Amino acid sequence: MIKEGQIYEYESGERFILTNISSKRLCAIYQSGVVINLERFSPQIRVYGKLIAEYPTRQEAVNSKEFRNE
């Protein structure tokens, strides 16, 4: 199940955090600073990439060593 504060990594090494999840919206924050906003989000959406960490809040995920690649 996808949740806010999860950090995913693509095969390319690029990482992103899921945030602002509701029944109709999903946002992702990438390490590059790009923010993707999906307005017509379906709860059944599949997130591609490997789940590498999970934090209780977006703020903790953004400041984590996993997201910063430390």
N, CA, C and O atoms as a GROMACS GRO file, in nm:
protein
  280
    1MET      N    1   0.084  -0.119   0.000
    1MET     CA    2   0.000   0.000   0.000
    1MET      C    3   0.088   0.125   0.000
    1MET      O    4   0.183   0.135   0.078
    2ILE      N    5   0.056   0.217  -0.086
    2ILE     CA    6   0.136   0.340  -0.091
    2ILE      C    7   0.091   0.435   0.019
    2ILE      O    8  -0.028   0.444   0.052
    3LYS      N    9   0.190   0.507   0.076
    3LYS     CA   10   0.162   0.601   0.184
    3LYS      C   11   0.256   0.720   0.174
    3LYS      O   12   0.366   0.711   0.118
    4GLU      N   13   0.211   0.831   0.228
    4GLU     CA   14   0.296   0.949   0.235
    4GLU      C   15   0.420   0.917   0.317
    4GLU      O   16   0.412   0.848   0.419
    5GLY      N   17   0.535   0.968   0.271
    5GLY     CA   18   0.661   0.947   0.343
    5GLY      C   19   0.742   0.829   0.293
    5GLY      O   20   0.851   0.804   0.343
    6GLN      N   21   0.690   0.758   0.193
    6GLN     CA   22   0.767   0.647   0.136
    6GLN      C   23   0.867   0.700   0.035
    6GLN      O   24   0.837   0.792  -0.042
    7ILE      N   25   0.986   0.641   0.036
    7ILE     CA   26   1.092   0.678  -0.059
    7ILE      C   27   1.112   0.561  -0.154
    7ILE      O   28   1.133   0.447  -0.113
    8TYR      N   29   1.107   0.592  -0.284
    8TYR     CA   30   1.125   0.491  -0.388
    8TYR      C   31   1.248   0.525  -0.471
    8TYR      O   32   1.290   0.640  -0.478
    9GLU      N   33   1.304   0.422  -0.534
    9GLU     CA   34   1.420   0.441  -0.621
    9GLU      C   35   1.397   0.366  -0.752
    9GLU      O   36   1.362   0.248  -0.753
   10TYR      N   37   1.418   0.438  -0.863
   10TYR     CA   38   1.413   0.374  -0.995
   10TYR      C   39   1.542   0.298  -1.019
   10TYR      O   40   1.640   0.318  -0.948
   11GLU      N   41   1.543   0.212  -1.120
   11GLU     CA   42   1.665   0.139  -1.156
   11GLU      C   43   1.780   0.234  -1.190
   11GLU      O   44   1.896   0.200  -1.172
   12SER      N   45   1.746   0.353  -1.239
   12SER     CA   46   1.848   0.453  -1.275
   12SER      C   47   1.915   0.514  -1.153
   12SER      O   48   2.018   0.580  -1.166
   13GLY      N   49   1.858   0.492  -1.033
   13GLY     CA   50   1.913   0.550  -0.912
   13GLY      C   51   1.840   0.674  -0.865
   13GLY      O   52   1.862   0.720  -0.753
   14GLU      N   53   1.752   0.728  -0.949
   14GLU     CA   54   1.675   0.846  -0.912
   14GLU      C   55   1.574   0.810  -0.804
   14GLU      O   56   1.508   0.706  -0.812
   15ARG      N   57   1.563   0.895  -0.702
   15ARG     CA   58   1.474   0.868  -0.588
   15ARG      C   59   1.365   0.974  -0.579
   15ARG      O   60   1.382   1.089  -0.620
   16PHE      N   61   1.251   0.931  -0.524
   16PHE     CA   62   1.140   1.023  -0.504
   16PHE      C   63   1.060   0.985  -0.381
   16PHE      O   64   1.064   0.870  -0.336
   17ILE      N   65   0.987   1.082  -0.328
   17ILE     CA   66   0.905   1.064  -0.208
   17ILE      C   67   0.760   1.086  -0.246
   17ILE      O   68   0.728   1.177  -0.323
   18LEU      N   69   0.672   1.003  -0.193
   18LEU     CA   70   0.528   1.022  -0.213
   18LEU      C   71   0.476   1.116  -0.105
   18LEU      O   72   0.515   1.105   0.012
   19THR      N   73   0.388   1.207  -0.144
   19THR     CA   74   0.332   1.304  -0.051
   19THR      C   75   0.194   1.349  -0.096
   19THR      O   76   0.155   1.323  -0.210
   20ASN      N   77   0.122   1.413  -0.010
   20ASN     CA   78  -0.012   1.467  -0.039
   20ASN      C   79  -0.104   1.363  -0.102
   20ASN      O   80  -0.165   1.389  -0.206
   21ILE      N   81  -0.114   1.248  -0.042
   21ILE     CA   82  -0.198   1.142  -0.095
   21ILE      C   83  -0.339   1.157  -0.039
   21ILE      O   84  -0.360   1.166   0.082
   22SER      N   85  -0.435   1.159  -0.129
   22SER     CA   86  -0.576   1.158  -0.090
   22SER      C   87  -0.648   1.070  -0.190
   22SER      O   88  -0.585   1.004  -0.273
   23SER      N   89  -0.779   1.067  -0.182
   23SER     CA   90  -0.855   0.981  -0.273
   23SER      C   91  -0.850   1.030  -0.418
   23SER      O   92  -0.883   0.955  -0.509
   24LYS      N   93  -0.809   1.155  -0.440
   24LYS     CA   94  -0.807   1.209  -0.576
   24LYS      C   95  -0.676   1.274  -0.615
   24LYS      O   96  -0.667   1.335  -0.721
   25ARG      N   97  -0.574   1.264  -0.531
   25ARG     CA   98  -0.450   1.336  -0.559
   25ARG      C   99  -0.329   1.262  -0.504
   25ARG      O  100  -0.335   1.197  -0.400
   26LEU      N  101  -0.219   1.276  -0.576
   26LEU     CA  102  -0.091   1.219  -0.534
   26LEU      C  103   0.018   1.311  -0.584
   26LEU      O  104   0.014   1.356  -0.698
   27CYS      N  105   0.116   1.339  -0.499
   27CYS     CA  106   0.231   1.418  -0.540
   27CYS      C  107   0.358   1.337  -0.512
   27CYS      O  108   0.362   1.255  -0.421
   28ALA      N  109   0.460   1.362  -0.592
   28ALA     CA  110   0.590   1.300  -0.573
   28ALA      C  111   0.696   1.408  -0.580
   28ALA      O  112   0.691   1.495  -0.668
   29ILE      N  113   0.790   1.405  -0.488
   29ILE     CA  114   0.902   1.499  -0.485
   29ILE      C  115   1.027   1.422  -0.523
   29ILE      O  116   1.061   1.322  -0.460
   30TYR      N  117   1.095   1.470  -0.626
   30TYR     CA  118   1.218   1.405  -0.673
   30TYR      C  119   1.340   1.474  -0.613
   30TYR      O  120   1.332   1.590  -0.571
   31GLN      N  121   1.452   1.404  -0.610
   31GLN     CA  122   1.576   1.461  -0.556
   31GLN      C  123   1.618   1.587  -0.630
   31GLN      O  124   1.680   1.675  -0.571
   32SER      N  125   1.584   1.597  -0.756
   32SER     CA  126   1.621   1.714  -0.836
   32SER      C  127   1.539   1.836  -0.798
   32SER      O  128   1.571   1.947  -0.841
   33GLY      N  129   1.435   1.818  -0.718
   33GLY     CA  130   1.349   1.929  -0.680
   33GLY      C  131   1.219   1.934  -0.759
   33GLY      O  132   1.130   2.013  -0.728
   34VAL      N  133   1.208   1.851  -0.861
   34VAL     CA  134   1.085   1.846  -0.942
   34VAL      C  135   0.973   1.785  -0.858
   34VAL      O  136   0.994   1.688  -0.785
   35VAL      N  137   0.854   1.845  -0.869
   35VAL     CA  138   0.735   1.793  -0.801
   35VAL      C  139   0.633   1.755  -0.906
   35VAL      O  140   0.599   1.836  -0.993
   36ILE      N  141   0.585   1.632  -0.899
   36ILE     CA  142   0.484   1.582  -0.990
   36ILE      C  143   0.352   1.575  -0.914
   36ILE      O  144   0.346   1.523  -0.802
   37ASN      N  145   0.246   1.629  -0.974
   37ASN     CA  146   0.115   1.631  -0.911
   37ASN      C  147   0.016   1.557  -1.000
   37ASN      O  148  -0.012   1.601  -1.111
   38LEU      N  149  -0.037   1.446  -0.952
   38LEU     CA  150  -0.137   1.370  -1.026
   38LEU      C  151  -0.274   1.403  -0.970
   38LEU      O  152  -0.307   1.363  -0.858
   39GLU      N  153  -0.354   1.476  -1.046
   39GLU     CA  154  -0.485   1.521  -0.999
   39GLU      C  155  -0.590   1.412  -1.002
   39GLU      O  156  -0.680   1.410  -0.918
   40ARG      N  157  -0.582   1.322  -1.096
   40ARG     CA  158  -0.682   1.216  -1.106
   40ARG      C  159  -0.623   1.084  -1.059
   40ARG      O  160  -0.618   0.986  -1.133
   41PHE      N  161  -0.580   1.084  -0.939
   41PHE     CA  162  -0.515   0.970  -0.877
   41PHE      C  163  -0.616   0.861  -0.841
   41PHE      O  164  -0.724   0.890  -0.789
   42SER      N  165  -0.581   0.740  -0.868
   42SER     CA  166  -0.663   0.625  -0.829
   42SER      C  167  -0.589   0.549  -0.720
   42SER      O  168  -0.468   0.526  -0.733
   43PRO      N  169  -0.656   0.509  -0.614
   43PRO     CA  170  -0.589   0.435  -0.506
   43PRO      C  171  -0.525   0.304  -0.554
   43PRO      O  172  -0.439   0.250  -0.485
   44GLN      N  173  -0.565   0.255  -0.669
   44GLN     CA  174  -0.510   0.130  -0.721
   44GLN      C  175  -0.383   0.154  -0.804
   44GLN      O  176  -0.330   0.059  -0.862
   45ILE      N  177  -0.334   0.276  -0.812
   45ILE     CA  178  -0.217   0.307  -0.894
   45ILE      C  179  -0.097   0.227  -0.845
   45ILE      O  180  -0.081   0.202  -0.725
   46ARG      N  181  -0.016   0.187  -0.938
   46ARG     CA  182   0.107   0.115  -0.903
   46ARG      C  183   0.225   0.211  -0.915
   46ARG      O  184   0.240   0.280  -1.016
   47VAL      N  185   0.308   0.214  -0.814
   47VAL     CA  186   0.427   0.298  -0.816
   47VAL      C  187   0.543   0.212  -0.862
   47VAL      O  188   0.573   0.109  -0.802
   48TYR      N  189   0.609   0.255  -0.970
   48TYR     CA  190   0.724   0.181  -1.021
   48TYR      C  191   0.848   0.226  -0.948
   48TYR      O  192   0.865   0.345  -0.920
   49GLY      N  193   0.932   0.134  -0.918
   49GLY     CA  194   1.052   0.161  -0.842
   49GLY      C  195   1.053   0.074  -0.718
   49GLY      O  196   0.953   0.010  -0.685
   50LYS      N  197   1.165   0.072  -0.652
   50LYS     CA  198   1.183  -0.011  -0.533
   50LYS      C  199   1.163   0.076  -0.409
   50LYS      O  200   1.223   0.183  -0.397
   51LEU      N  201   1.080   0.030  -0.318
   51LEU     CA  202   1.062   0.099  -0.191
   51LEU      C  203   1.189   0.080  -0.109
   51LEU      O  204   1.226  -0.033  -0.077
   52ILE      N  205   1.255   0.192  -0.074
   52ILE     CA  206   1.381   0.179   0.000
   52ILE      C  207   1.371   0.227   0.145
   52ILE      O  208   1.454   0.190   0.228
   53ALA      N  209   1.270   0.308   0.176
   53ALA     CA  210   1.253   0.355   0.313
   53ALA      C  211   1.112   0.411   0.330
   53ALA      O  212   1.045   0.447   0.233
   54GLU      N  213   1.070   0.417   0.455
   54GLU     CA  214   0.938   0.470   0.486
   54GLU      C  215   0.947   0.552   0.613
   54GLU      O  216   1.003   0.507   0.713
   55TYR      N  217   0.891   0.671   0.611
   55TYR     CA  218   0.892   0.760   0.726
   55TYR      C  219   0.749   0.804   0.756
   55TYR      O  220   0.664   0.805   0.666
   56PRO      N  221   0.720   0.841   0.881
   56PRO     CA  222   0.584   0.880   0.917
   56PRO      C  223   0.535   1.007   0.848
   56PRO      O  224   0.414   1.026   0.830
   57THR      N  225   0.628   1.096   0.810
   57THR     CA  226   0.588   1.222   0.747
   57THR      C  227   0.678   1.253   0.628
   57THR      O  228   0.789   1.200   0.617
   58ARG      N  229   0.629   1.337   0.541
   58ARG     CA  230   0.707   1.384   0.425
   58ARG      C  231   0.832   1.457   0.471
   58ARG      O  232   0.939   1.440   0.413
   59GLN      N  233   0.819   1.539   0.576
   59GLN     CA  234   0.933   1.616   0.624
   59GLN      C  235   1.048   1.526   0.668
   59GLN      O  236   1.164   1.553   0.638
   60GLU      N  237   1.016   1.419   0.739
   60GLU     CA  238   1.120   1.326   0.783
   60GLU      C  239   1.183   1.255   0.663
   60GLU      O  240   1.304   1.232   0.661
   61ALA      N  241   1.102   1.222   0.564
   61ALA     CA  242   1.154   1.155   0.444
   61ALA      C  243   1.248   1.246   0.367
   61ALA      O  244   1.354   1.202   0.323
   62VAL      N  245   1.211   1.373   0.351
   62VAL     CA  246   1.295   1.469   0.277
   62VAL      C  247   1.430   1.487   0.346
   62VAL      O  248   1.532   1.504   0.278
   63ASN      N  249   1.431   1.485   0.476
   63ASN     CA  250   1.555   1.505   0.552
   63ASN      C  251   1.632   1.377   0.580
   63ASN      O  252   1.735   1.380   0.648
   64SER      N  253   1.585   1.265   0.528
   64SER     CA  254   1.648   1.136   0.558
   64SER      C  255   1.776   1.114   0.481
   64SER      O  256   1.799   1.175   0.376
   65LYS      N  257   1.861   1.026   0.534
   65LYS     CA  258   1.986   0.991   0.466
   65LYS      C  259   1.958   0.917   0.336
   65LYS      O  260   2.035   0.929   0.241
   66GLU      N  261   1.848   0.841   0.330
   66GLU     CA  262   1.815   0.767   0.207
   66GLU      C  263   1.781   0.862   0.093
   66GLU      O  264   1.823   0.841  -0.021
   67PHE      N  265   1.706   0.968   0.123
   67PHE     CA  266   1.668   1.061   0.017
   67PHE      C  267   1.786   1.148  -0.023
   67PHE      O  268   1.796   1.188  -0.139
   68ARG      N  269   1.873   1.177   0.069
   68ARG     CA  270   1.991   1.261   0.040
   68ARG      C  271   2.106   1.180  -0.017
   68ARG      O  272   2.210   1.236  -0.052
   69ASN      N  273   2.090   1.046  -0.027
   69ASN     CA  274   2.194   0.956  -0.079
   69ASN      C  275   2.320   0.958   0.008
   69ASN      O  276   2.431   0.954  -0.045
   70GLU      N  277   2.303   0.964   0.134
   70GLU     CA  278   2.420   0.968   0.225
   70GLU      C  279   2.455   0.830   0.275
   70GLU      O  280   2.550   0.815   0.352
   0.00000   0.00000   0.00000
